[in-house]
Amino acid sequence: MKYASLLLAAGALFCATTGNAQVKKKPVAKKPATTGARKSFKAVPVIGGFTKGPDNLEYKVITHGKGLLNPKEGDVVELIIKQKIDDSLMMNSQVANMGKPVQIPVQRSAIRGDLMSGIPLMREGDSTIFRVRLDTIAARAHQPKPEWTAKNAYVIWEVKLVKIKGKAEVQAEMAKAQEAAAAQTKVQAATDDKLIQEYLAKKGIANAKKTTSGLYYVIHKEGAGPLAAAGKNVSVNYTGVNMDGEAFDSSVDSAFNHVAPIEFPLGQHNVIAGWDEGIALMNKGAKATLYIPSGLAYGPQARGPKIPANAILIFDVELVDIKD
């Protein structure tokens, strides 16, 4: 999206999730809870039915919900957001998030007067319009205004606060999701192992060895010298195929337009986990075939028609060189 960096800096935050890493913050003195006044700052009416809130962020409540509490730092809010510059729609969270509200952790504003400055003013069920002068937020973000905007343009957010989730609820949801993911990973690993064993039996491959992670491998030619170690720069020739025998990449087949060994530091997560583990079983000059379960490859992420979700990958590899 054009000028996305400025818009995000101004507080769109529509891609934020509850899984974001938490940053330690300085302790803040607790204030008495209140279900009355929304904030202690002095609200000042301005033209157009808007009220001036914190740091020149103006707001107008369109619909009051039934919620009694304001979101606080550490909570997660579910929002529906439209972001505009004057009448120009720049982002619609329902389109970007397939019709679902986006989840955003409530935290201190990165830029004074951005959208996060306004979220604590809302309550569950509220629909509110926030706006701030574009030149103001651009200056605070240390970014230029888009050239096509008017001199007195506003950044506008139309926001509905669907739900407030407290810290305990968020942690419980995360724990449940992690438990479900771990269970699914275990099921997928068992499925992959069965499929690899069936494939090996069908192909009459009886000399494949299995590691504790679930990687299967066959060393066709031993090399010379020590095994490749983590941190060493390795040079590898390869051809990758799926379980149907369809080649999806190769460094030795000119059809893939890069006939040269791939070089990378071993064990630094620059390649899929199955490669980091499999290449470490080889020494210089060795040739092998790696049968990589999906959990050590791309997992549930598809990589095109030849690498669907949860694909088992097979690589013929040659360790050309090992360098410090």
Backbone bond lengths (Angstrom), bond angles and torsions (degrees), N, CA, C in turn:
res aa  C-N    CA-C-N  psi(-1)  N-CA   C-N-CA  omega(-1)  CA-C   N-CA-C  phi
1 M - - - 1.469 - - 1.521 108.98 -
2 K 1.325 117.71 133.29 1.450 120.88 -179.07 1.525 110.15 -64.37
3 Y 1.334 114.69 137.20 1.464 122.94 -179.07 1.530 112.40 62.36
4 A 1.338 116.84 25.46 1.466 119.73 -177.86 1.518 111.72 -61.22
5 S 1.344 117.51 -35.92 1.464 118.93 -177.12 1.515 111.56 -62.80
6 L 1.320 116.68 -40.19 1.457 120.04 177.96 1.518 110.11 -65.82
7 L 1.323 116.47 -43.32 1.457 119.94 -177.06 1.521 110.89 -66.09
8 L 1.324 116.60 -41.38 1.444 119.23 178.97 1.522 110.52 -67.42
9 A 1.301 116.37 -40.42 1.460 119.91 177.79 1.512 110.46 -61.67
10 A 1.329 115.56 -31.10 1.450 119.69 179.44 1.507 112.68 -78.49
11 G 1.320 117.38 -4.37 1.457 118.90 170.51 1.492 116.07 111.57
12 A 1.314 121.11 24.19 1.461 120.80 178.51 1.510 109.85 -63.71
13 L 1.338 116.52 -50.56 1.462 122.34 172.04 1.518 113.96 55.25
14 F 1.336 118.76 23.34 1.457 118.75 -171.62 1.506 113.69 -76.32
15 C 1.341 118.81 -8.83 1.453 120.46 178.46 1.521 112.05 -101.39
16 A 1.335 118.78 3.66 1.452 120.80 -177.86 1.518 110.58 -69.04
17 T 1.346 117.45 149.13 1.451 121.54 178.01 1.508 109.04 -135.72
18 T 1.341 115.99 168.20 1.460 120.18 179.53 1.508 111.61 -72.03
19 G 1.320 117.66 -9.56 1.453 120.43 -179.19 1.509 113.73 -86.21
20 N 1.305 119.01 1.67 1.463 121.12 -178.67 1.524 110.89 -63.37
21 A 1.341 115.87 146.02 1.457 119.82 177.56 1.515 109.68 -62.33
22 Q 1.308 114.75 140.22 1.458 119.65 -179.79 1.516 109.57 -88.46
23 V 1.293 116.76 140.03 1.458 122.75 179.10 1.519 108.33 -108.05
24 K 1.331 115.75 132.50 1.456 118.97 178.91 1.515 110.12 -66.10
25 K 1.303 116.04 137.02 1.458 121.14 -178.70 1.515 109.24 -122.70
26 K 1.315 115.48 155.84 1.453 120.31 176.76 1.513 109.72 -64.31
27 P 1.329 118.26 139.78 1.464 120.04 179.50 1.519 111.39 -60.48
28 V 1.320 115.43 141.43 1.454 121.37 179.89 1.521 108.45 -117.79
29 A 1.288 117.04 135.33 1.459 120.88 179.64 1.514 110.36 -61.10
30 K 1.355 116.48 133.43 1.461 120.66 -179.11 1.523 110.49 -73.30
31 K 1.334 113.79 142.69 1.460 119.55 176.53 1.520 109.24 -109.93
32 P 1.299 117.71 152.05 1.463 119.63 179.42 1.518 110.41 -59.79
33 A 1.363 116.05 138.29 1.461 120.11 178.61 1.515 109.98 -66.47
34 T 1.316 116.03 148.80 1.464 120.05 178.81 1.503 109.95 -145.15
35 T 1.305 116.75 145.31 1.464 121.61 174.76 1.516 108.93 -113.16
36 G 1.304 116.09 11.58 1.452 120.40 -178.01 1.505 111.41 -100.41
37 A 1.330 117.63 -110.54 1.464 122.23 -177.18 1.513 110.04 -57.02
38 R 1.318 116.21 138.96 1.454 120.59 -173.48 1.514 112.39 -75.08
39 K 1.279 118.58 -32.87 1.461 121.91 176.91 1.513 108.51 -153.60
40 S 1.335 114.85 158.39 1.447 118.47 -175.93 1.529 112.78 -85.68
41 F 1.369 117.41 -8.47 1.462 118.24 179.56 1.525 109.43 -69.36
42 K 1.293 116.05 160.66 1.458 121.12 -178.60 1.521 110.02 -84.12
43 A 1.338 117.14 112.45 1.458 122.11 179.43 1.521 109.41 -78.85
44 V 1.323 115.49 132.41 1.464 120.90 -177.46 1.528 109.01 -123.87
45 P 1.330 118.64 120.88 1.471 120.15 178.21 1.529 110.78 -63.37
46 V 1.342 115.58 142.54 1.457 121.01 175.09 1.519 108.43 -129.82
47 I 1.320 116.13 176.16 1.465 121.51 -176.25 1.527 110.61 -63.61
48 G 1.346 115.32 143.92 1.454 120.77 175.44 1.505 114.23 89.00
49 G 1.320 118.00 13.51 1.450 120.67 178.65 1.515 113.95 82.04
50 F 1.317 118.47 3.56 1.459 122.04 178.27 1.522 110.24 -87.19
51 T 1.312 115.40 153.83 1.451 122.99 175.26 1.522 108.15 -115.06
52 K 1.329 115.89 136.55 1.458 119.29 -179.50 1.514 109.19 -80.39
53 G 1.330 115.66 119.67 1.450 121.93 179.37 1.515 111.57 -100.77
54 P 1.325 117.31 -149.23 1.465 120.65 -176.34 1.525 112.06 -70.89
55 D 1.325 116.43 139.86 1.464 123.19 172.72 1.524 112.81 55.35
56 N 1.342 116.96 40.27 1.464 123.73 176.63 1.532 114.13 68.74
57 L 1.325 117.13 11.43 1.455 120.14 172.78 1.526 107.91 -79.08
58 E 1.316 117.01 122.92 1.459 121.91 -179.49 1.523 109.60 -99.98
59 Y 1.330 117.06 149.34 1.456 119.90 -178.17 1.528 110.94 -144.89
60 K 1.332 113.99 155.15 1.464 121.22 176.24 1.521 107.52 -143.36
61 V 1.329 116.56 120.67 1.457 121.25 -179.76 1.525 108.63 -80.37
62 I 1.320 116.40 121.66 1.466 121.44 179.36 1.517 110.57 -89.53
63 T 1.316 116.39 -43.04 1.473 121.56 179.61 1.516 108.75 -138.28
64 H 1.335 116.53 131.70 1.455 121.39 174.63 1.528 109.09 -90.27
65 G 1.342 116.27 129.01 1.450 120.40 175.74 1.513 111.43 -84.49
66 K 1.330 115.11 -170.67 1.460 120.49 -178.07 1.522 112.24 -98.38
67 G 1.321 117.26 -0.16 1.459 119.62 179.93 1.507 112.54 -68.31
68 L 1.326 115.51 151.59 1.465 121.31 -178.23 1.521 112.79 -109.31
69 L 1.329 117.09 -16.00 1.464 120.30 -174.33 1.521 111.29 -115.79
70 N 1.320 114.46 148.52 1.457 121.24 172.99 1.525 109.16 -88.60
71 P 1.338 118.06 146.62 1.468 119.04 174.87 1.519 110.09 -66.73
72 K 1.318 115.50 146.07 1.463 121.32 -179.63 1.515 109.79 -125.27
73 E 1.307 115.40 164.85 1.454 121.00 -178.94 1.527 110.11 -56.13
74 G 1.318 116.66 130.73 1.457 122.14 -177.33 1.510 112.88 103.44
75 D 1.350 117.19 -20.43 1.461 121.10 174.33 1.528 109.51 -76.75
76 V 1.321 115.14 168.08 1.462 121.76 171.24 1.521 107.18 -122.87
77 V 1.334 116.48 133.17 1.458 120.43 179.64 1.524 110.03 -112.10
78 E 1.326 115.16 144.02 1.458 121.32 172.71 1.521 106.92 -100.35
79 L 1.334 116.31 123.18 1.458 121.73 -172.70 1.517 111.76 -128.72
80 I 1.318 114.67 151.24 1.457 122.85 164.87 1.523 105.76 -112.67
81 I 1.334 117.39 124.11 1.465 121.37 -171.40 1.518 110.88 -130.42
82 K 1.312 115.40 134.11 1.455 121.90 163.54 1.516 107.25 -116.67
83 Q 1.305 116.68 131.70 1.462 120.26 179.26 1.523 108.93 -116.74
84 K 1.305 115.17 134.76 1.455 120.82 -177.53 1.521 110.61 -133.35
85 I 1.307 116.03 159.09 1.458 122.14 160.00 1.522 105.06 -114.43
86 D 1.311 114.62 108.75 1.467 121.39 -169.15 1.525 109.30 52.71
87 D 1.336 119.06 -118.63 1.464 120.74 -177.84 1.526 113.03 -93.41
88 S 1.305 117.84 0.24 1.460 121.24 -176.90 1.530 110.31 -90.09
89 L 1.326 116.40 116.69 1.461 120.86 179.63 1.522 109.67 -73.84
90 M 1.320 117.27 123.92 1.456 122.26 -178.93 1.525 112.48 -104.53
91 M 1.331 117.39 -27.99 1.451 120.33 -177.27 1.516 109.90 -159.73
92 N 1.337 115.88 138.26 1.459 122.80 173.61 1.518 106.59 -127.61
93 S 1.311 117.16 111.88 1.465 120.41 -173.65 1.517 112.20 -63.74
94 Q 1.327 118.08 -30.09 1.455 119.92 179.99 1.523 111.24 -67.39
95 V 1.323 116.46 -34.00 1.464 120.18 175.58 1.524 109.57 -72.78
96 A 1.329 116.21 -44.72 1.468 120.55 -177.22 1.513 112.29 -68.47
97 N 1.341 118.10 -27.28 1.462 121.50 -174.46 1.519 111.98 -116.66
98 M 1.330 116.39 29.39 1.468 122.83 174.22 1.538 112.70 54.22
99 G 1.330 115.87 42.98 1.457 121.10 174.37 1.511 115.48 83.44
100 K 1.324 117.32 -4.34 1.462 120.26 -177.81 1.528 110.58 -98.02
101 P 1.340 117.57 150.54 1.471 119.38 173.47 1.521 110.52 -62.74
102 V 1.314 116.57 149.87 1.464 120.84 174.14 1.519 109.16 -88.13
103 Q 1.315 115.76 147.98 1.456 120.71 178.37 1.524 109.02 -105.16
104 I 1.312 115.90 126.82 1.461 121.34 -175.82 1.531 109.06 -130.23
105 P 1.331 117.64 127.24 1.468 119.15 174.92 1.523 110.22 -71.64
106 V 1.299 116.82 135.23 1.463 121.37 179.03 1.518 108.05 -79.73
107 Q 1.323 115.30 122.07 1.453 120.64 -178.39 1.524 109.52 -146.47
108 R 1.298 115.82 175.50 1.454 119.27 179.98 1.517 109.65 -65.69
109 S 1.299 115.85 145.22 1.459 120.96 -178.40 1.520 110.90 -63.49
110 A 1.334 114.53 133.69 1.463 119.20 175.56 1.522 110.63 -72.50
111 I 1.330 116.06 -31.39 1.459 122.25 -179.67 1.524 107.92 -134.04
112 R 1.288 118.31 128.52 1.466 121.72 -178.39 1.521 110.61 -56.70
113 G 1.311 115.34 130.00 1.455 120.40 176.94 1.512 114.31 86.55
114 D 1.347 118.63 9.08 1.462 119.63 177.96 1.526 109.56 -82.71
115 L 1.328 115.63 -176.12 1.461 119.63 -176.10 1.518 112.14 -59.29
116 M 1.344 117.24 -37.49 1.456 119.27 -178.68 1.518 111.83 -63.24
117 S 1.325 117.71 -22.04 1.466 120.36 175.09 1.523 111.29 -67.32
118 G 1.343 115.63 -25.65 1.457 119.27 -176.58 1.502 115.04 -94.40
119 I 1.328 118.26 -24.61 1.464 120.92 -176.34 1.533 112.77 -55.62
120 P 1.345 120.02 -42.25 1.468 119.31 179.67 1.530 114.01 -65.21
121 L 1.336 118.36 -10.71 1.459 120.83 177.43 1.528 111.80 -81.17
122 M 1.329 117.23 -13.77 1.461 121.10 -173.44 1.525 111.41 -93.85
123 R 1.338 113.70 166.19 1.457 121.58 171.87 1.522 108.49 -130.39
124 E 1.295 115.77 162.11 1.458 120.66 -177.32 1.522 111.02 -55.57
125 G 1.336 115.76 127.00 1.451 121.48 -179.72 1.518 114.24 96.02
126 D 1.335 117.69 -12.58 1.467 121.26 -179.58 1.532 111.30 -68.80
127 S 1.327 114.75 145.28 1.464 121.55 166.28 1.516 107.00 -118.72
128 T 1.320 116.41 124.36 1.464 121.71 -172.03 1.515 110.19 -137.59
129 I 1.324 115.26 143.55 1.465 120.75 172.17 1.519 107.83 -104.47
130 F 1.326 115.41 126.59 1.460 121.85 175.14 1.524 108.48 -112.35
131 R 1.310 116.73 147.27 1.458 119.89 175.31 1.521 109.86 -150.90
132 V 1.337 114.60 152.58 1.452 121.38 176.22 1.523 106.46 -150.16
133 R 1.309 116.16 147.52 1.464 119.77 179.80 1.526 110.06 -60.72
134 L 1.321 115.57 131.90 1.455 121.19 -178.14 1.525 111.74 -60.33
135 D 1.322 117.56 -41.21 1.463 119.21 -179.55 1.530 110.73 -64.69
136 T 1.345 117.17 -32.82 1.463 121.03 178.55 1.528 110.96 -65.76
137 I 1.342 115.96 -50.56 1.460 119.11 -176.40 1.522 111.01 -71.21
138 A 1.333 117.18 -32.10 1.473 120.33 177.88 1.524 110.47 -65.48
139 A 1.327 115.54 -42.27 1.460 119.65 179.06 1.527 110.92 -64.04
140 R 1.320 116.46 -40.96 1.466 119.82 -179.98 1.526 111.55 -69.47
141 A 1.342 116.18 -30.04 1.467 120.35 178.27 1.521 112.01 -85.22
142 H 1.342 116.19 -4.73 1.466 122.18 -178.79 1.524 110.71 58.64
143 Q 1.350 115.72 43.43 1.449 121.71 178.25 1.527 108.69 -133.55
144 P 1.331 116.72 150.43 1.466 118.98 178.28 1.521 111.81 -73.93
145 K 1.316 115.60 152.45 1.464 120.40 173.08 1.523 109.62 -70.13
146 P 1.347 117.48 146.99 1.467 118.97 170.45 1.525 109.85 -57.26
147 E 1.325 116.26 137.48 1.461 121.03 -173.60 1.526 113.25 -63.74
148 W 1.334 116.33 -28.18 1.459 119.18 -173.80 1.535 113.41 -81.29
149 T 1.327 117.69 -6.14 1.462 120.02 -174.74 1.523 111.93 -81.65
150 A 1.329 115.35 154.46 1.461 121.60 179.01 1.528 110.37 -72.17
151 K 1.314 114.95 161.45 1.465 120.98 -176.57 1.519 111.54 -58.88
152 N 1.322 117.30 -43.06 1.461 121.21 -176.56 1.527 112.05 -106.46
153 A 1.324 116.53 33.83 1.463 121.20 -176.32 1.530 111.28 -66.07
154 Y 1.330 114.77 152.98 1.455 122.75 175.77 1.528 110.22 -114.58
155 V 1.324 115.71 144.69 1.466 121.22 161.28 1.521 106.06 -87.84
156 I 1.327 116.42 128.44 1.466 121.36 -174.00 1.527 109.12 -125.51
157 W 1.326 115.41 134.79 1.460 120.55 173.66 1.531 108.84 -120.89
158 E 1.310 116.34 123.99 1.460 121.83 171.55 1.527 106.40 -99.84
159 V 1.320 116.36 115.42 1.464 120.55 -167.99 1.525 111.11 -127.40
160 K 1.334 115.43 134.64 1.464 120.88 168.68 1.515 107.63 -116.93
161 L 1.321 116.29 126.01 1.460 121.34 177.82 1.531 107.87 -90.71
162 V 1.306 115.99 105.84 1.460 121.32 -174.91 1.518 111.41 -79.60
163 K 1.343 116.13 -43.47 1.460 119.04 -175.55 1.515 110.60 -156.77
164 I 1.332 115.56 147.14 1.457 122.46 172.19 1.523 107.93 -110.62
165 K 1.325 116.43 127.25 1.451 120.86 176.77 1.522 108.91 -112.38
166 G 1.317 115.71 124.55 1.453 120.11 178.01 1.519 111.55 -74.32
167 K 1.323 115.85 167.79 1.462 121.77 -176.32 1.524 111.76 -57.41
168 A 1.335 117.60 -43.12 1.469 121.09 -178.41 1.525 110.67 -63.85
169 E 1.327 116.99 -41.59 1.458 121.10 179.58 1.529 110.69 -65.02
170 V 1.320 115.24 -42.13 1.465 119.33 179.33 1.521 110.71 -62.66
171 Q 1.329 116.88 -44.76 1.457 120.45 -179.89 1.523 111.29 -63.69
172 A 1.338 117.12 -38.87 1.464 120.62 178.75 1.530 110.47 -65.33
173 E 1.337 117.01 -40.84 1.462 120.85 178.29 1.523 111.23 -64.23
174 M 1.327 116.23 -41.95 1.464 120.48 179.72 1.526 110.98 -64.34
175 A 1.341 116.38 -41.99 1.461 120.11 179.55 1.523 110.93 -63.90
176 K 1.325 115.45 -40.58 1.467 120.32 179.06 1.521 110.78 -65.63
177 A 1.335 116.02 -41.92 1.465 120.39 179.63 1.524 110.83 -65.36
178 Q 1.341 117.20 -40.48 1.457 121.02 179.11 1.524 110.87 -65.88
179 E 1.331 116.17 -38.44 1.465 120.05 178.07 1.528 110.94 -64.96
180 A 1.338 115.49 -42.50 1.465 119.78 178.62 1.522 111.37 -65.34
181 A 1.344 115.80 -40.37 1.465 120.14 179.62 1.527 110.87 -64.86
182 A 1.336 116.40 -40.57 1.464 120.17 179.33 1.525 110.78 -64.41
183 A 1.337 116.05 -40.38 1.467 119.79 178.35 1.522 111.25 -64.69
184 Q 1.343 115.66 -41.69 1.460 120.08 178.93 1.526 111.15 -65.83
185 T 1.331 116.40 -39.02 1.460 120.75 178.02 1.526 110.68 -61.52
186 K 1.329 116.36 -40.68 1.466 121.17 179.55 1.524 110.90 -65.23
187 V 1.318 116.68 -43.24 1.473 121.26 178.66 1.521 110.33 -63.60
188 Q 1.364 116.59 -44.73 1.456 120.63 -178.98 1.523 111.15 -64.68
189 A 1.327 117.00 -38.81 1.463 120.54 179.07 1.522 110.94 -62.10
190 A 1.335 116.73 -41.52 1.471 120.49 178.25 1.530 110.68 -65.64
191 T 1.332 116.56 -39.89 1.463 121.10 177.94 1.523 110.86 -63.06
192 D 1.326 116.04 -46.67 1.466 120.75 179.51 1.525 111.17 -60.45
193 D 1.334 116.37 -43.74 1.453 120.09 -177.51 1.526 110.73 -61.55
194 K 1.320 115.74 -41.94 1.475 120.64 178.99 1.520 110.71 -63.28
195 L 1.347 116.72 -43.04 1.460 120.73 -179.24 1.529 111.71 -66.42
196 I 1.328 116.91 -39.22 1.466 120.08 178.91 1.527 109.99 -66.10
197 Q 1.322 117.32 -43.76 1.458 120.07 178.91 1.526 110.92 -61.63
198 E 1.319 116.77 -41.48 1.466 120.32 178.22 1.526 110.72 -64.12
199 Y 1.327 116.27 -39.73 1.467 120.93 179.64 1.531 110.10 -63.97
200 L 1.323 116.71 -46.04 1.454 120.88 -179.48 1.527 111.51 -62.74
201 A 1.325 115.94 -40.85 1.471 119.99 178.69 1.526 110.85 -64.95
202 K 1.325 115.97 -42.47 1.463 120.86 179.95 1.524 111.33 -62.66
203 K 1.325 116.62 -37.94 1.462 121.48 -178.42 1.531 112.42 -86.72
204 G 1.333 117.53 -1.84 1.459 121.11 179.98 1.515 113.56 69.39
205 I 1.333 116.99 30.45 1.467 121.55 -179.49 1.530 108.10 -95.04
206 A 1.332 116.02 105.74 1.465 120.62 -173.40 1.519 112.81 -104.87
207 N 1.324 117.88 -7.85 1.463 119.77 -174.29 1.527 114.01 -104.53
208 A 1.324 117.45 14.58 1.467 120.26 179.15 1.529 109.99 -72.82
209 K 1.312 115.63 138.23 1.459 122.19 176.11 1.532 109.44 -106.47
210 K 1.315 115.53 152.62 1.471 121.26 -178.41 1.519 110.03 -119.75
211 T 1.336 116.18 135.15 1.458 120.98 175.67 1.526 109.18 -91.65
212 T 1.326 116.43 170.21 1.468 120.28 -179.38 1.525 112.45 -64.61
213 S 1.337 117.73 -22.15 1.463 120.88 -179.40 1.526 112.52 -80.03
214 G 1.355 116.67 -14.66 1.468 120.23 -176.91 1.514 114.03 106.59
215 L 1.341 117.92 -1.65 1.454 122.32 176.68 1.529 109.84 -73.76
216 Y 1.335 116.17 133.19 1.452 121.70 171.79 1.522 108.48 -106.47
217 Y 1.343 115.94 145.89 1.462 118.54 179.73 1.522 110.72 -152.41
218 V 1.322 113.95 153.64 1.466 121.64 174.21 1.524 107.36 -130.82
219 I 1.331 117.47 124.46 1.461 121.93 174.45 1.532 107.80 -89.60
220 H 1.320 116.54 114.45 1.463 121.12 -179.60 1.520 111.85 -87.40
221 K 1.319 116.84 -31.09 1.461 121.49 -178.37 1.519 108.20 -146.15
222 E 1.304 115.86 124.41 1.468 120.57 176.14 1.527 109.24 -76.55
223 G 1.315 115.47 143.80 1.448 120.38 176.30 1.511 110.95 -95.66
224 A 1.315 115.79 -153.73 1.460 121.35 -179.82 1.521 109.80 -128.81
225 G 1.335 115.46 150.60 1.452 119.74 177.09 1.520 112.64 85.68
226 P 1.338 116.08 -171.79 1.468 120.84 -177.22 1.517 112.51 -72.60
227 L 1.317 115.14 160.86 1.460 120.66 175.80 1.532 109.50 -66.57
228 A 1.316 114.88 153.50 1.475 119.87 175.99 1.524 108.93 -63.53
229 A 1.312 116.07 134.55 1.464 120.88 -177.47 1.522 110.55 -113.81
230 A 1.322 115.85 153.44 1.462 121.31 177.91 1.523 110.02 -56.96
231 G 1.315 115.86 136.28 1.450 121.81 -179.37 1.510 113.33 96.22
232 K 1.330 117.50 -17.91 1.458 121.06 176.92 1.522 109.76 -78.54
233 N 1.318 116.51 147.73 1.460 121.27 175.03 1.521 108.63 -87.42
234 V 1.328 116.23 121.31 1.454 120.90 -176.57 1.525 109.80 -113.31
235 S 1.328 115.23 152.73 1.456 122.97 177.44 1.528 107.01 -121.26
236 V 1.339 116.33 123.73 1.461 120.46 -169.99 1.520 110.91 -132.28
237 N 1.332 115.81 133.04 1.462 122.08 166.55 1.518 108.39 -95.42
238 Y 1.311 117.48 146.10 1.464 119.14 -174.47 1.527 111.75 -158.10
239 T 1.319 113.80 158.53 1.465 122.86 165.61 1.519 106.77 -138.46
240 G 1.322 116.54 128.91 1.452 121.32 -179.27 1.516 111.31 -110.57
241 V 1.333 116.91 133.93 1.464 122.20 176.84 1.520 108.83 -131.60
242 N 1.320 115.61 159.16 1.461 119.59 173.75 1.527 109.54 -92.20
243 M 1.317 116.13 -176.05 1.470 120.31 -175.71 1.526 112.58 -67.59
244 D 1.328 116.40 -16.68 1.460 120.62 176.37 1.518 112.24 -89.46
245 G 1.334 116.55 0.76 1.451 120.50 179.07 1.510 114.54 84.32
246 E 1.335 117.97 9.46 1.457 121.50 179.68 1.528 109.89 -83.58
247 A 1.325 116.44 122.57 1.462 120.09 177.88 1.524 109.98 -73.09
248 F 1.336 116.80 132.98 1.466 120.79 178.40 1.527 112.52 -115.28
249 D 1.340 117.49 -13.86 1.463 120.19 177.33 1.523 108.76 -166.70
250 S 1.334 115.22 153.19 1.455 119.89 179.38 1.522 109.76 -164.58
251 S 1.332 114.37 146.15 1.463 119.59 174.67 1.524 111.38 -101.42
252 V 1.336 117.12 0.82 1.461 120.85 -179.11 1.526 112.58 -119.59
253 D 1.320 116.45 -7.71 1.463 121.65 179.52 1.531 108.38 -103.19
254 S 1.332 117.09 119.10 1.467 121.21 -176.87 1.524 113.02 -63.75
255 A 1.329 117.51 -15.78 1.469 120.49 179.07 1.528 111.41 -63.86
256 F 1.343 116.70 -20.22 1.466 119.72 -178.49 1.529 112.37 -100.35
257 N 1.325 116.88 4.01 1.468 123.15 167.31 1.533 115.18 64.76
258 H 1.318 117.83 24.41 1.475 118.56 172.80 1.530 109.02 -150.50
259 V 1.313 114.85 71.68 1.468 120.54 -177.50 1.525 109.39 -82.42
260 A 1.313 114.80 84.61 1.463 122.74 178.08 1.519 107.90 -169.05
261 P 1.323 117.83 146.60 1.470 119.90 178.12 1.530 110.87 -60.18
262 I 1.304 115.52 148.55 1.460 120.65 174.46 1.524 108.07 -89.38
263 E 1.314 116.85 138.38 1.456 121.93 180.00 1.527 109.88 -117.37
264 F 1.334 116.53 137.50 1.464 120.65 179.67 1.523 109.68 -163.22
265 P 1.328 118.08 156.34 1.463 121.08 174.56 1.527 109.55 -77.62
266 L 1.301 116.29 126.23 1.461 120.98 -175.50 1.532 111.23 -72.84
267 G 1.335 115.07 141.63 1.461 120.82 175.11 1.504 115.40 75.41
268 Q 1.342 117.38 15.90 1.467 120.96 -178.69 1.530 111.96 -110.47
269 H 1.315 117.11 15.44 1.470 123.05 177.42 1.530 112.24 63.42
270 N 1.327 116.68 28.80 1.462 119.88 175.25 1.523 111.44 -86.44
271 V 1.320 116.73 -11.69 1.458 122.88 177.46 1.527 107.33 -131.60
272 I 1.328 116.86 174.40 1.463 118.79 178.92 1.530 110.04 -62.89
273 A 1.321 116.12 155.59 1.463 121.60 -174.33 1.521 111.77 -59.87
274 G 1.333 116.95 -35.21 1.455 120.21 179.16 1.512 113.38 -62.53
275 W 1.326 116.72 -31.31 1.465 120.82 175.55 1.524 110.75 -73.78
276 D 1.316 117.55 -46.95 1.465 120.05 179.53 1.531 110.47 -55.74
277 E 1.333 115.96 -40.76 1.474 119.12 -179.58 1.525 111.42 -76.32
278 G 1.330 116.20 -44.80 1.456 120.06 -174.32 1.516 113.56 -67.63
279 I 1.333 117.52 -43.21 1.472 120.37 -179.86 1.520 110.88 -65.16
280 A 1.338 117.24 -29.96 1.470 121.28 179.05 1.524 112.08 -69.18
281 L 1.338 118.01 -10.17 1.461 122.05 176.84 1.522 111.96 -90.51
282 M 1.341 116.14 2.47 1.459 121.53 -173.19 1.521 111.25 -119.28
283 N 1.333 115.53 157.96 1.456 120.77 171.45 1.525 108.80 -118.00
284 K 1.320 116.64 175.09 1.462 121.24 -174.10 1.525 111.03 -58.84
285 G 1.338 114.65 127.82 1.454 120.92 179.49 1.511 114.06 92.50
286 A 1.319 118.34 -8.11 1.462 121.48 -178.35 1.525 111.00 -72.39
287 K 1.337 114.66 150.56 1.454 121.93 174.68 1.523 108.34 -125.32
288 A 1.331 116.41 140.27 1.457 120.08 -175.95 1.527 110.36 -153.66
289 T 1.317 114.70 166.60 1.461 121.65 169.86 1.515 107.70 -119.42
290 L 1.327 115.57 129.83 1.465 122.40 178.85 1.522 109.22 -107.50
291 Y 1.326 116.21 129.34 1.466 122.22 175.74 1.526 105.85 -109.06
292 I 1.315 115.71 102.22 1.468 121.28 -166.70 1.524 111.33 -104.10
293 P 1.334 118.18 115.37 1.472 120.31 176.29 1.523 110.47 -64.49
294 S 1.322 115.55 158.44 1.472 119.83 -173.24 1.517 113.00 -59.46
295 G 1.333 117.24 -32.38 1.460 119.98 -179.81 1.510 113.67 -65.94
296 L 1.330 116.95 -20.11 1.468 121.59 176.81 1.522 110.92 -103.62
297 A 1.342 115.98 5.56 1.470 121.41 178.11 1.525 108.71 -115.38
298 Y 1.334 117.55 -114.09 1.464 120.34 -177.02 1.524 113.43 -106.19
299 G 1.339 116.82 3.56 1.460 119.60 176.75 1.513 112.53 57.98
300 P 1.336 117.55 -137.92 1.468 121.00 -177.82 1.521 114.48 -77.08
301 Q 1.332 117.52 0.16 1.466 120.72 -179.57 1.523 110.22 -88.84
302 A 1.311 116.87 121.80 1.459 121.51 177.13 1.520 109.47 -75.86
303 R 1.310 116.47 150.00 1.463 122.73 177.43 1.530 109.57 -128.06
304 G 1.321 115.36 51.09 1.456 119.71 -179.30 1.517 111.40 98.24
305 P 1.332 117.47 175.78 1.469 121.68 -173.94 1.524 114.02 -63.73
306 K 1.325 118.61 -27.18 1.454 120.91 -178.58 1.522 113.07 -88.87
307 I 1.332 116.77 -10.95 1.463 121.20 176.01 1.531 107.35 -128.98
308 P 1.323 116.87 80.94 1.468 119.31 178.78 1.521 111.28 -72.90
309 A 1.314 116.14 177.08 1.462 120.50 177.05 1.523 110.02 -58.35
310 N 1.322 116.13 142.16 1.463 123.89 178.46 1.529 112.47 58.13
311 A 1.329 116.56 37.03 1.460 121.34 -179.17 1.527 111.20 -80.58
312 I 1.331 115.49 137.00 1.460 122.33 169.42 1.525 106.87 -86.36
313 L 1.327 116.60 132.60 1.459 120.87 -176.15 1.533 110.23 -115.56
314 I 1.319 115.06 145.23 1.460 121.78 -179.75 1.530 107.77 -122.21
315 F 1.326 116.39 126.39 1.462 120.86 -178.62 1.523 110.55 -125.44
316 D 1.322 116.00 127.38 1.462 121.38 163.94 1.524 106.19 -88.19
317 V 1.311 116.75 122.17 1.463 120.83 -174.82 1.523 111.50 -128.67
318 E 1.310 115.00 148.79 1.466 122.85 173.82 1.521 107.92 -130.71
319 L 1.320 116.95 122.82 1.455 120.89 178.48 1.528 107.95 -84.65
320 V 1.324 115.55 99.14 1.467 121.73 -173.50 1.515 111.73 -72.55
321 D 1.341 116.33 -41.78 1.461 118.52 -175.43 1.514 110.81 -157.94
322 I 1.316 115.14 155.52 1.469 122.69 174.86 1.521 106.94 -128.26
323 K 1.330 117.04 126.17 1.452 121.48 -178.99 1.529 109.75 -126.68
324 D 1.309 116.46 154.97 1.466 121.23 176.99 1.524 109.94 -73.54
